[in-house]
C-alpha cells in the first residue's frame, strides 16, 4: 500500500505501523468513503479491522470486508447492521466454519437481524448450527435470545452447562409469560 502524508509540500511515506495509528484517528465521515475503500484493500488486517465498524462505508467496501479472511476483520464486520444486511447464507456458512467463539456469539445475539430482518438465512438453520458449538458462551447467548425458537430453548434448558440451562429456562419463562418479542417492531 502506498500511503503518504503531505504537509506544505513535505512528504513522508507511511508504513503499516504509522498508517494503523493514523487510521484510528480518521473521522467516520461521508467524505472519507473513498479513503476507507482504499484502506479496506490494505494488507494490514489491523487497518481493515479498524475501518470495519465505520458507518460511512460504501456497499462495495462492506462486501470486500465481509469476504475478508482475517478473524479480526470478520469479528468486527459481523457487528455492523449494514454489513449484516448485505450478507448471504454462504457468507454465514463461512463465518460459522471458522468455529470462532466471538463470531458465533455475535451470530447468536443477532438472530433477529440475520434471520428475520435481513432474511439472510433460516432461523432454525442458524440455531441448529449455533446450538452445537462447544463454547458455552455461544450457547448462553442463544439461550438468552428471545428470538430463539422454543424448541431450541427447551434443548438448551437441558444443557450440560448450568448457566446455559438456567438462562434457557429463564428465557422460556419470559416468552411463555405472554412476552411478544415482535412488539418492538
MILUMBA-203168 format. One record per atom (N, C-alpha, C): residue in one letter; residue number from 1; x, y, z; atom name. Coordinates in steps of 0.05 Angstrom, whole numbers, padded with zeros to 5 digits. Layout:
N
("a" NUM (X Y Z) "CA")
...
// end
This chain:
185
("x" 1 (00017 -00023 00000) "N")
("x" 1 (00000 00000 00000) "CA")
("x" 1 (00018 00025 00000) "C")
("x" 2 (00012 00043 -00018) "N")
("x" 2 (00027 00067 -00020) "CA")
("x" 2 (00013 00089 -00004) "C")
("x" 3 (00022 00095 00020) "N")
("x" 3 (00009 00115 00037) "CA")
("x" 3 (00030 00137 00042) "C")
("x" 4 (00021 00162 00037) "N")
("x" 4 (00039 00184 00041) "CA")
("x" 4 (00025 00206 00057) "C")
("x" 5 (00040 00220 00073) "N")
("x" 5 (00029 00243 00087) "CA")
("x" 5 (00043 00268 00075) "C")
("x" 6 (00028 00287 00066) "N")
("x" 6 (00039 00311 00053) "CA")
("x" 6 (00029 00335 00069) "C")
("x" 7 (00048 00351 00078) "N")
("x" 7 (00041 00376 00092) "CA")
("x" 7 (00060 00397 00081) "C")
("x" 8 (00047 00418 00069) "N")
("x" 8 (00062 00440 00057) "CA")
("x" 8 (00084 00430 00039) "C")
("x" 9 (00076 00413 00020) "N")
("x" 9 (00094 00401 00001) "CA")
("x" 9 (00117 00384 00012) "C")
("x" 10 (00115 00378 00038) "N")
("x" 10 (00134 00360 00051) "CA")
("x" 10 (00121 00333 00053) "C")
("x" 11 (00135 00312 00045) "N")
("x" 11 (00122 00286 00043) "CA")
("x" 11 (00138 00265 00059) "C")
("x" 12 (00123 00247 00071) "N")
("x" 12 (00135 00225 00085) "CA")
("x" 12 (00119 00200 00078) "C")
("x" 13 (00132 00177 00073) "N")
("x" 13 (00119 00152 00068) "CA")
("x" 13 (00110 00140 00095) "C")
("x" 14 (00087 00129 00095) "N")
("x" 14 (00076 00116 00119) "CA")
("x" 14 (00077 00086 00115) "C")
("x" 15 (00090 00072 00133) "N")
("x" 15 (00089 00043 00134) "CA")
("x" 15 (00064 00034 00149) "C")
("x" 16 (00061 00009 00152) "N")
("x" 16 (00036 -00001 00164) "CA")
("x" 16 (00033 00008 00193) "C")
("x" 17 (00054 00010 00208) "N")
("x" 17 (00052 00018 00236) "CA")
("x" 17 (00042 00047 00239) "C")
("x" 18 (00053 00066 00223) "N")
("x" 18 (00044 00093 00225) "CA")
("x" 18 (00016 00096 00213) "C")
("x" 19 (00011 00081 00192) "N")
("x" 19 (-00016 00082 00179) "CA")
("x" 19 (-00037 00071 00198) "C")
("x" 20 (-00031 00050 00213) "N")
("x" 20 (-00050 00040 00232) "CA")
("x" 20 (-00057 00061 00253) "C")
("x" 21 (-00037 00075 00263) "N")
("x" 21 (-00042 00096 00283) "CA")
("x" 21 (-00058 00119 00271) "C")
("x" 22 (-00052 00125 00246) "N")
("x" 22 (-00066 00147 00232) "CA")
("x" 22 (-00095 00140 00226) "C")
("x" 23 (-00100 00116 00217) "N")
("x" 23 (-00127 00107 00210) "CA")
("x" 23 (-00145 00109 00235) "C")
("x" 24 (-00135 00103 00257) "N")
("x" 24 (-00150 00103 00282) "CA")
("x" 24 (-00161 00131 00288) "C")
("x" 25 (-00148 00152 00278) "N")
("x" 25 (-00156 00180 00284) "CA")
("x" 25 (-00175 00191 00263) "C")
("x" 26 (-00179 00177 00241) "N")
("x" 26 (-00197 00188 00220) "CA")
("x" 26 (-00226 00189 00229) "C")
("x" 27 (-00239 00211 00223) "N")
("x" 27 (-00267 00213 00229) "CA")
("x" 27 (-00283 00196 00210) "C")
("x" 28 (-00304 00184 00221) "N")
("x" 28 (-00323 00168 00206) "CA")
("x" 28 (-00342 00188 00192) "C")
("x" 29 (-00335 00196 00168) "N")
("x" 29 (-00348 00218 00155) "CA")
("x" 29 (-00354 00210 00126) "C")
("x" 30 (-00376 00218 00114) "N")
("x" 30 (-00382 00211 00087) "CA")
("x" 30 (-00360 00218 00067) "C")
("x" 31 (-00346 00240 00072) "N")
("x" 31 (-00324 00248 00054) "CA")
("x" 31 (-00301 00228 00054) "C")
("x" 32 (-00301 00210 00072) "N")
("x" 32 (-00279 00191 00075) "CA")
("x" 32 (-00284 00164 00061) "C")
("x" 33 (-00308 00162 00048) "N")
("x" 33 (-00315 00136 00036) "CA")
("x" 33 (-00294 00124 00018) "C")
("x" 34 (-00283 00141 00000) "N")
("x" 34 (-00263 00131 -00019) "CA")
("x" 34 (-00237 00123 -00005) "C")
("x" 35 (-00229 00138 00015) "N")
("x" 35 (-00205 00132 00031) "CA")
("x" 35 (-00210 00105 00045) "C")
("x" 36 (-00233 00102 00058) "N")
("x" 36 (-00240 00077 00072) "CA")
("x" 36 (-00238 00053 00053) "C")
("x" 37 (-00248 00057 00028) "N")
("x" 37 (-00247 00035 00009) "CA")
("x" 37 (-00218 00027 00003) "C")
("x" 38 (-00201 00047 -00001) "N")
("x" 38 (-00173 00041 -00006) "CA")
("x" 38 (-00160 00027 00018) "C")
("x" 39 (-00168 00036 00042) "N")
("x" 39 (-00157 00024 00067) "CA")
("x" 39 (-00167 -00005 00070) "C")
("x" 40 (-00191 -00011 00060) "N")
("x" 40 (-00202 -00038 00062) "CA")
("x" 40 (-00186 -00057 00045) "C")
("x" 41 (-00169 -00047 00027) "N")
("x" 41 (-00152 -00064 00010) "CA")
("x" 41 (-00124 -00068 00022) "C")
("x" 42 (-00119 -00056 00045) "N")
("x" 42 (-00093 -00057 00058) "CA")
("x" 42 (-00086 -00086 00064) "C")
("x" 43 (-00060 -00092 00062) "N")
("x" 43 (-00052 -00119 00071) "CA")
("x" 43 (-00052 -00121 00102) "C")
("x" 44 (-00055 -00099 00116) "N")
("x" 44 (-00055 -00099 00145) "CA")
("x" 44 (-00084 -00106 00155) "C")
("x" 45 (-00087 -00128 00169) "N")
("x" 45 (-00113 -00135 00179) "CA")
("x" 45 (-00121 -00116 00201) "C")
("x" 46 (-00102 -00104 00215) "N")
("x" 46 (-00108 -00084 00236) "CA")
("x" 46 (-00122 -00060 00223) "C")
("x" 47 (-00112 -00051 00201) "N")
("x" 47 (-00124 -00028 00187) "CA")
("x" 47 (-00152 -00035 00177) "C")
("x" 48 (-00155 -00059 00165) "N")
("x" 48 (-00181 -00067 00155) "CA")
("x" 48 (-00201 -00070 00178) "C")
("x" 49 (-00192 -00081 00201) "N")
("x" 49 (-00209 -00084 00225) "CA")
("x" 49 (-00218 -00056 00235) "C")
("x" 50 (-00199 -00037 00236) "N")
("x" 50 (-00205 -00011 00246) "CA")
("x" 50 (-00227 00004 00230) "C")
("x" 51 (-00228 -00001 00205) "N")
("x" 51 (-00249 00013 00189) "CA")
("x" 51 (-00275 -00003 00187) "C")
("x" 52 (-00274 -00028 00194) "N")
("x" 52 (-00298 -00046 00191) "CA")
("x" 52 (-00323 -00036 00206) "C")
("x" 53 (-00319 -00023 00228) "N")
("x" 53 (-00341 -00013 00244) "CA")
("x" 53 (-00351 00014 00235) "C")
("x" 54 (-00339 00026 00215) "N")
("x" 54 (-00347 00053 00207) "CA")
("x" 54 (-00374 00053 00193) "C")
("x" 55 (-00389 00074 00198) "N")
("x" 55 (-00416 00076 00186) "CA")
("x" 55 (-00414 00084 00157) "C")
("x" 56 (-00395 00101 00150) "N")
("x" 56 (-00394 00112 00123) "CA")
("x" 56 (-00376 00095 00105) "C")
("x" 57 (-00385 00071 00099) "N")
("x" 57 (-00371 00053 00080) "CA")
("x" 57 (-00390 00048 00057) "C")
("x" 58 (-00379 00047 00034) "N")
("x" 58 (-00396 00040 00010) "CA")
("x" 58 (-00404 00011 00012) "C")
("x" 59 (-00424 00004 -00004) "N")
("x" 59 (-00433 -00024 -00005) "CA")
("x" 59 (-00410 -00041 -00015) "C")
("x" 60 (-00395 -00031 -00035) "N")
("x" 60 (-00372 -00046 -00045) "CA")
("x" 60 (-00351 -00051 -00024) "C")
("x" 61 (-00346 -00031 -00007) "N")
("x" 61 (-00326 -00034 00014) "CA")
("x" 61 (-00336 -00055 00035) "C")
("x" 62 (-00361 -00053 00042) "N")
("x" 62 (-00373 -00072 00061) "CA")
("x" 62 (-00371 -00101 00051) "C")
("x" 63 (-00377 -00104 00025) "N")
("x" 63 (-00375 -00131 00013) "CA")
("x" 63 (-00346 -00141 00013) "C")
("x" 64 (-00328 -00124 00009) "N")
("x" 64 (-00299 -00131 00010) "CA")
("x" 64 (-00292 -00140 00038) "C")
("x" 65 (-00301 -00126 00058) "N")
("x" 65 (-00295 -00132 00086) "CA")
("x" 65 (-00310 -00158 00095) "C")
("x" 66 (-00334 -00162 00085) "N")
("x" 66 (-00349 -00186 00092) "CA")
("x" 66 (-00334 -00211 00082) "C")
("x" 67 (-00321 -00208 00059) "N")
("x" 67 (-00306 -00230 00047) "CA")
("x" 67 (-00278 -00234 00058) "C")
("x" 68 (-00270 -00216 00076) "N")
("x" 68 (-00243 -00218 00087) "CA")
("x" 68 (-00239 -00244 00102) "C")
("x" 69 (-00215 -00254 00102) "N")
("x" 69 (-00209 -00279 00116) "CA")
("x" 69 (-00196 -00275 00143) "C")
("x" 70 (-00190 -00251 00151) "N")
("x" 70 (-00179 -00246 00177) "CA")
("x" 70 (-00201 -00248 00198) "C")
("x" 71 (-00195 -00264 00219) "N")
("x" 71 (-00215 -00267 00241) "CA")
("x" 71 (-00221 -00240 00254) "C")
("x" 72 (-00200 -00224 00257) "N")
("x" 72 (-00205 -00198 00270) "CA")
("x" 72 (-00224 -00181 00253) "C")
("x" 73 (-00221 -00181 00227) "N")
("x" 73 (-00239 -00166 00209) "CA")
("x" 73 (-00267 -00178 00210) "C")
("x" 74 (-00268 -00204 00209) "N")
("x" 74 (-00294 -00217 00210) "CA")
("x" 74 (-00309 -00211 00236) "C")
("x" 75 (-00294 -00211 00258) "N")
("x" 75 (-00306 -00205 00284) "CA")
("x" 75 (-00317 -00176 00285) "C")
("x" 76 (-00303 -00158 00272) "N")
("x" 76 (-00312 -00130 00272) "CA")
("x" 76 (-00335 -00126 00253) "C")
("x" 77 (-00334 -00137 00229) "N")
("x" 77 (-00354 -00132 00209) "CA")
("x" 77 (-00381 -00145 00215) "C")
("x" 78 (-00381 -00167 00229) "N")
("x" 78 (-00406 -00181 00236) "CA")
("x" 78 (-00423 -00165 00255) "C")
("x" 79 (-00411 -00146 00268) "N")
("x" 79 (-00426 -00129 00287) "CA")
("x" 79 (-00441 -00106 00273) "C")
("x" 80 (-00435 -00101 00248) "N")
("x" 80 (-00447 -00079 00232) "CA")
("x" 80 (-00474 -00087 00221) "C")
("x" 81 (-00494 -00072 00228) "N")
("x" 81 (-00521 -00077 00217) "CA")
("x" 81 (-00521 -00075 00186) "C")
("x" 82 (-00506 -00055 00176) "N")
("x" 82 (-00505 -00051 00147) "CA")
("x" 82 (-00492 -00075 00133) "C")
("x" 83 (-00471 -00086 00146) "N")
("x" 83 (-00458 -00110 00134) "CA")
("x" 83 (-00477 -00134 00136) "C")
("x" 84 (-00490 -00137 00159) "N")
("x" 84 (-00509 -00160 00162) "CA")
("x" 84 (-00530 -00159 00140) "C")
("x" 85 (-00539 -00136 00132) "N")
("x" 85 (-00559 -00133 00112) "CA")
("x" 85 (-00549 -00142 00084) "C")
("x" 86 (-00523 -00142 00080) "N")
("x" 86 (-00511 -00149 00054) "CA")
("x" 86 (-00502 -00178 00053) "C")
("x" 87 (-00502 -00192 00076) "N")
("x" 87 (-00492 -00219 00077) "CA")
("x" 87 (-00510 -00239 00063) "C")
("x" 88 (-00498 -00261 00055) "N")
("x" 88 (-00513 -00283 00043) "CA")
("x" 88 (-00510 -00307 00062) "C")
("x" 89 (-00526 -00328 00057) "N")
("x" 89 (-00523 -00352 00073) "CA")
("x" 89 (-00495 -00364 00070) "C")
("x" 90 (-00484 -00362 00046) "N")
("x" 90 (-00457 -00373 00043) "CA")
("x" 90 (-00436 -00357 00059) "C")
("x" 91 (-00441 -00332 00062) "N")
("x" 91 (-00423 -00316 00080) "CA")
("x" 91 (-00426 -00327 00108) "C")
("x" 92 (-00450 -00331 00117) "N")
("x" 92 (-00454 -00342 00144) "CA")
("x" 92 (-00442 -00369 00147) "C")
("x" 93 (-00444 -00386 00127) "N")
("x" 93 (-00432 -00412 00128) "CA")
("x" 93 (-00402 -00410 00132) "C")
("x" 94 (-00390 -00391 00119) "N")
("x" 94 (-00361 -00387 00122) "CA")
("x" 94 (-00354 -00377 00150) "C")
("x" 95 (-00371 -00359 00160) "N")
("x" 95 (-00366 -00348 00187) "CA")
("x" 95 (-00370 -00370 00208) "C")
("x" 96 (-00390 -00387 00204) "N")
("x" 96 (-00395 -00410 00222) "CA")
("x" 96 (-00371 -00429 00221) "C")
("x" 97 (-00361 -00434 00197) "N")
("x" 97 (-00339 -00453 00194) "CA")
("x" 97 (-00313 -00445 00208) "C")
("x" 98 (-00311 -00419 00215) "N")
("x" 98 (-00287 -00411 00230) "CA")
("x" 98 (-00286 -00424 00257) "C")
("x" 99 (-00310 -00430 00268) "N")
("x" 99 (-00311 -00440 00295) "CA")
("x" 99 (-00303 -00420 00317) "C")
("x" 100 (-00299 -00396 00308) "N")
("x" 100 (-00290 -00375 00327) "CA")
("x" 100 (-00313 -00367 00346) "C")
("x" 101 (-00308 -00370 00371) "N")
("x" 101 (-00329 -00365 00391) "CA")
("x" 101 (-00339 -00337 00391) "C")
("x" 102 (-00322 -00317 00386) "N")
("x" 102 (-00330 -00289 00386) "CA")
("x" 102 (-00349 -00284 00363) "C")
("x" 103 (-00343 -00295 00340) "N")
("x" 103 (-00361 -00292 00316) "CA")
("x" 103 (-00387 -00306 00321) "C")
("x" 104 (-00386 -00330 00332) "N")
("x" 104 (-00411 -00345 00336) "CA")
("x" 104 (-00428 -00333 00358) "C")
("x" 105 (-00416 -00321 00378) "N")
("x" 105 (-00432 -00307 00398) "CA")
("x" 105 (-00446 -00284 00386) "C")
("x" 106 (-00433 -00269 00368) "N")
("x" 106 (-00446 -00247 00354) "CA")
("x" 106 (-00469 -00257 00337) "C")
("x" 107 (-00466 -00279 00324) "N")
("x" 107 (-00488 -00291 00308) "CA")
("x" 107 (-00512 -00298 00326) "C")
("x" 108 (-00506 -00309 00349) "N")
("x" 108 (-00527 -00317 00368) "CA")
("x" 108 (-00542 -00292 00378) "C")
("x" 109 (-00528 -00271 00382) "N")
("x" 109 (-00541 -00246 00392) "CA")
("x" 109 (-00558 -00233 00370) "C")
("x" 110 (-00550 -00237 00345) "N")
("x" 110 (-00563 -00223 00322) "CA")
("x" 110 (-00582 -00241 00306) "C")
("x" 111 (-00594 -00260 00319) "N")
("x" 111 (-00613 -00278 00305) "CA")
("x" 111 (-00635 -00263 00291) "C")
("x" 112 (-00647 -00245 00305) "N")
("x" 112 (-00670 -00230 00293) "CA")
("x" 112 (-00661 -00216 00268) "C")
("x" 113 (-00639 -00202 00269) "N")
("x" 113 (-00630 -00187 00246) "CA")
("x" 113 (-00623 -00205 00222) "C")
("x" 114 (-00608 -00226 00228) "N")
("x" 114 (-00598 -00243 00206) "CA")
("x" 114 (-00621 -00260 00194) "C")
("x" 115 (-00638 -00270 00210) "N")
("x" 115 (-00659 -00289 00200) "CA")
("x" 115 (-00685 -00275 00193) "C")
("x" 116 (-00692 -00254 00207) "N")
("x" 116 (-00718 -00242 00203) "CA")
("x" 116 (-00717 -00215 00189) "C")
("x" 117 (-00701 -00198 00200) "N")
("x" 117 (-00700 -00171 00188) "CA")
("x" 117 (-00687 -00170 00160) "C")
("x" 118 (-00664 -00183 00158) "N")
("x" 118 (-00649 -00182 00132) "CA")
("x" 118 (-00653 -00208 00116) "C")
("x" 119 (-00666 -00228 00128) "N")
("x" 119 (-00672 -00253 00114) "CA")
("x" 119 (-00647 -00266 00101) "C")
("x" 120 (-00625 -00266 00115) "N")
("x" 120 (-00600 -00277 00105) "CA")
("x" 120 (-00602 -00308 00105) "C")
("x" 121 (-00616 -00319 00125) "N")
("x" 121 (-00617 -00348 00128) "CA")
("x" 121 (-00643 -00355 00143) "C")
("x" 122 (-00648 -00381 00145) "N")
("x" 122 (-00670 -00392 00160) "CA")
("x" 122 (-00662 -00391 00190) "C")
("x" 123 (-00680 -00382 00207) "N")
("x" 123 (-00675 -00381 00236) "CA")
("x" 123 (-00667 -00408 00248) "C")
("x" 124 (-00682 -00429 00241) "N")
("x" 124 (-00677 -00455 00251) "CA")
("x" 124 (-00649 -00466 00242) "C")
("x" 125 (-00642 -00460 00217) "N")
("x" 125 (-00616 -00468 00207) "CA")
("x" 125 (-00594 -00455 00224) "C")
("x" 126 (-00596 -00429 00229) "N")
("x" 126 (-00576 -00415 00244) "CA")
("x" 126 (-00574 -00426 00273) "C")
("x" 127 (-00597 -00429 00285) "N")
("x" 127 (-00598 -00440 00313) "CA")
("x" 127 (-00586 -00468 00314) "C")
("x" 128 (-00592 -00485 00295) "N")
("x" 128 (-00582 -00512 00294) "CA")
("x" 128 (-00551 -00511 00293) "C")
("x" 129 (-00540 -00493 00278) "N")
("x" 129 (-00511 -00491 00275) "CA")
("x" 129 (-00499 -00480 00301) "C")
("x" 130 (-00512 -00462 00315) "N")
("x" 130 (-00501 -00450 00339) "CA")
("x" 130 (-00504 -00468 00363) "C")
("x" 131 (-00525 -00483 00365) "N")
("x" 131 (-00530 -00498 00389) "CA")
("x" 131 (-00509 -00521 00393) "C")
("x" 132 (-00497 -00529 00372) "N")
("x" 132 (-00476 -00550 00373) "CA")
("x" 132 (-00449 -00540 00381) "C")
("x" 133 (-00445 -00514 00383) "N")
("x" 133 (-00419 -00504 00389) "CA")
("x" 133 (-00410 -00511 00417) "C")
("x" 134 (-00385 -00520 00420) "N")
("x" 134 (-00375 -00528 00446) "CA")
("x" 134 (-00372 -00505 00467) "C")
("x" 135 (-00369 -00481 00457) "N")
("x" 135 (-00365 -00459 00476) "CA")
("x" 135 (-00391 -00452 00489) "C")
("x" 136 (-00392 -00454 00516) "N")
("x" 136 (-00418 -00448 00530) "CA")
("x" 136 (-00427 -00419 00526) "C")
("x" 137 (-00409 -00401 00522) "N")
("x" 137 (-00417 -00373 00519) "CA")
("x" 137 (-00434 -00369 00493) "C")
("x" 138 (-00427 -00384 00473) "N")
("x" 138 (-00444 -00383 00448) "CA")
("x" 138 (-00472 -00393 00454) "C")
("x" 139 (-00473 -00416 00467) "N")
("x" 139 (-00499 -00428 00473) "CA")
("x" 139 (-00514 -00410 00493) "C")
("x" 140 (-00500 -00397 00511) "N")
("x" 140 (-00513 -00379 00531) "CA")
("x" 140 (-00526 -00355 00516) "C")
("x" 141 (-00512 -00344 00496) "N")
("x" 141 (-00523 -00322 00481) "CA")
("x" 141 (-00548 -00331 00465) "C")
("x" 142 (-00547 -00356 00455) "N")
("x" 142 (-00570 -00367 00442) "CA")
("x" 142 (-00593 -00371 00461) "C")
("x" 143 (-00587 -00380 00485) "N")
("x" 143 (-00607 -00385 00506) "CA")
("x" 143 (-00619 -00359 00516) "C")
("x" 144 (-00604 -00337 00515) "N")
("x" 144 (-00613 -00311 00525) "CA")
("x" 144 (-00629 -00296 00505) "C")
("x" 145 (-00629 -00305 00480) "N")
("x" 145 (-00642 -00290 00458) "CA")
("x" 145 (-00672 -00298 00457) "C")
("x" 146 (-00689 -00278 00460) "N")
("x" 146 (-00718 -00283 00459) "CA")
("x" 146 (-00728 -00291 00431) "C")
("x" 147 (-00711 -00289 00411) "N")
("x" 147 (-00718 -00297 00384) "CA")
("x" 147 (-00710 -00326 00378) "C")
("x" 148 (-00697 -00339 00397) "N")
("x" 148 (-00690 -00367 00394) "CA")
("x" 148 (-00716 -00383 00396) "C")
("x" 149 (-00722 -00399 00376) "N")
("x" 149 (-00747 -00415 00377) "CA")
("x" 149 (-00749 -00432 00403) "C")
("x" 150 (-00773 -00436 00413) "N")
("x" 150 (-00777 -00451 00438) "CA")
("x" 150 (-00765 -00479 00437) "C")
("x" 151 (-00766 -00492 00414) "N")
("x" 151 (-00754 -00519 00412) "CA")
("x" 151 (-00724 -00519 00419) "C")
("x" 152 (-00710 -00498 00411) "N")
("x" 152 (-00682 -00496 00417) "CA")
("x" 152 (-00677 -00488 00446) "C")
("x" 153 (-00695 -00470 00456) "N")
("x" 153 (-00693 -00463 00484) "CA")
("x" 153 (-00697 -00487 00502) "C")
("x" 154 (-00716 -00504 00495) "N")
("x" 154 (-00721 -00528 00511) "CA")
("x" 154 (-00696 -00547 00511) "C")
("x" 155 (-00683 -00549 00487) "N")
("x" 155 (-00658 -00565 00486) "CA")
("x" 155 (-00637 -00553 00504) "C")
("x" 156 (-00635 -00526 00502) "N")
("x" 156 (-00614 -00512 00518) "CA")
("x" 156 (-00620 -00513 00548) "C")
("x" 157 (-00646 -00516 00555) "N")
("x" 157 (-00653 -00518 00584) "CA")
("x" 157 (-00642 -00543 00596) "C")
("x" 158 (-00634 -00562 00579) "N")
("x" 158 (-00622 -00587 00589) "CA")
("x" 158 (-00592 -00588 00584) "C")
("x" 159 (-00580 -00565 00578) "N")
("x" 159 (-00552 -00563 00572) "CA")
("x" 159 (-00535 -00572 00595) "C")
("x" 160 (-00511 -00583 00589) "N")
("x" 160 (-00492 -00592 00610) "CA")
("x" 160 (-00482 -00568 00627) "C")
("x" 161 (-00480 -00545 00614) "N")
("x" 161 (-00471 -00521 00629) "CA")
("x" 161 (-00495 -00509 00644) "C")
("x" 162 (-00492 -00507 00670) "N")
("x" 162 (-00515 -00498 00687) "CA")
("x" 162 (-00523 -00470 00680) "C")
("x" 163 (-00504 -00453 00673) "N")
("x" 163 (-00512 -00425 00666) "CA")
("x" 163 (-00529 -00424 00641) "C")
("x" 164 (-00521 -00440 00621) "N")
("x" 164 (-00536 -00442 00596) "CA")
("x" 164 (-00564 -00452 00602) "C")
("x" 165 (-00566 -00474 00617) "N")
("x" 165 (-00592 -00486 00624) "CA")
("x" 165 (-00610 -00466 00639) "C")
("x" 166 (-00599 -00452 00658) "N")
("x" 166 (-00615 -00433 00673) "CA")
("x" 166 (-00624 -00410 00656) "C")
("x" 167 (-00607 -00400 00639) "N")
("x" 167 (-00614 -00377 00621) "CA")
("x" 167 (-00636 -00386 00602) "C")
("x" 168 (-00634 -00410 00591) "N")
("x" 168 (-00654 -00420 00572) "CA")
("x" 168 (-00681 -00423 00586) "C")
("x" 169 (-00681 -00433 00610) "N")
("x" 169 (-00706 -00436 00626) "CA")
("x" 169 (-00718 -00408 00632) "C")
("x" 170 (-00701 -00389 00638) "N")
("x" 170 (-00710 -00362 00644) "CA")
("x" 170 (-00722 -00349 00618) "C")
("x" 171 (-00709 -00353 00596) "N")
("x" 171 (-00719 -00342 00570) "CA")
("x" 171 (-00746 -00355 00563) "C")
("x" 172 (-00747 -00381 00567) "N")
("x" 172 (-00773 -00396 00562) "CA")
("x" 172 (-00795 -00384 00579) "C")
("x" 173 (-00789 -00379 00605) "N")
("x" 173 (-00810 -00367 00622) "CA")
("x" 173 (-00818 -00339 00612) "C")
("x" 174 (-00798 -00324 00605) "N")
("x" 174 (-00804 -00297 00595) "CA")
("x" 174 (-00821 -00297 00570) "C")
("x" 175 (-00815 -00314 00552) "N")
("x" 175 (-00831 -00316 00527) "CA")
("x" 175 (-00858 -00329 00533) "C")
("x" 176 (-00858 -00348 00552) "N")
("x" 176 (-00883 -00362 00559) "CA")
("x" 176 (-00902 -00345 00575) "C")
("x" 177 (-00892 -00323 00587) "N")
("x" 177 (-00910 -00306 00603) "CA")
("x" 177 (-00923 -00284 00586) "C")
("x" 178 (-00926 -00290 00560) "N")
("x" 178 (-00940 -00272 00543) "CA")
("x" 178 (-00922 -00250 00531) "C")
("x" 179 (-00897 -00251 00537) "N")
("x" 179 (-00879 -00232 00525) "CA")
("x" 179 (-00877 -00237 00495) "C")
("x" 180 (-00882 -00217 00479) "N")
("x" 180 (-00881 -00220 00450) "CA")
("x" 180 (-00857 -00204 00440) "C")
("x" 181 (-00836 -00218 00430) "N")
("x" 181 (-00813 -00204 00421) "CA")
("x" 181 (-00817 -00186 00397) "C")
("x" 182 (-00840 -00191 00383) "N")
("x" 182 (-00846 -00175 00359) "CA")
("x" 182 (-00860 -00149 00366) "C")
("x" 183 (-00866 -00144 00391) "N")
("x" 183 (-00880 -00120 00399) "CA")
("x" 183 (-00863 -00095 00394) "C")
("x" 184 (-00836 -00098 00393) "N")
("x" 184 (-00819 -00075 00389) "CA")
("x" 184 (-00815 -00068 00359) "C")
("x" 185 (-00827 -00083 00342) "N")
("x" 185 (-00824 -00077 00313) "CA")
("x" 185 (-00843 -00056 00303) "C")
// end
